């Protein structure tokens, strides 16, 4: 029954962090959704959608590193940006935002936090 799966997913999502970004002719912005809280940021209008999505991932990792100093150790970040997920694996020639993501993820790992990234299709 579909509603059972929706409720199960809803319960799981309460424990996850997910990100989204958008770009319009008026500007770019991003959101982090965590623990039923939404945190939004406005970006310069010249920011690309790649940068906006990357900043969303970076901000949520930064949030994890500061808000969960000792309590939680496992995190799943959901994003609809496959290009950023591929970029995160590029250690040879990362973009500036990718390098920030890599550094914050490494720092989280040093602090015994496991961060997993999952791509979810854009709806």
Beta strands, then each sheet from edge to edge (+ up, - down):
strand 1: 17-24
strand 2: 27-34
strand 3: 37-43
strand 4: 74-79
strand 5: 114-119
sheet 1: 3+ 2- 1+ 4+ 5+
end
